[in-house]
Every structure is written in C-alpha cells, then in structure tokens.
Amino acid sequence: MMRVPDDVPNQCPVCDDAYDSVSAHDAGLMVNLIENDRYQRVCFDPVQSDTGDALVYFYHHTHQETGTNTHVGG
C-alpha cells in the first residue's frame, strides 16, 4: 500500500536537496526513471512507523531540483 506521510522534513534526509513529493510504501515496489519527464531521481529512506511497521519513504526529485535540465522530451 502507498500513502502520503504527514511527518516529512523540508529537505530530503538522504541527499539534503529539495523534493517535489514524498510517498510511503509498506509492500513491494518497482522504480524505473529511464524515461521519466518529471523526476530525475528518487531517494529511498527506510523508516519505522509509529506502530513499528517497516516503511520506505520515496523522495521524488524533479530535474530542476537536482540541477539537471536533461530529460526525455526536452
């Protein structure tokens, strides 16, 4: 299941860059950014929920936030 967490920092805890959005995942997932017009990078931060469940927070970084202008279609 994917959800949008309420308790996220202003900067990505993995790379300290700004991010566009964040999602929390508690089950299987797949990531493919090869042909992504919007996001250049996704950082993964394993966390533990308040109830003790293991989660992975995805911090989605746009091309602009990572300092790149190279993306598909651009």
Order of alpha helices (4+ residues) and beta strands (2+ residues): beta-beta-beta-beta
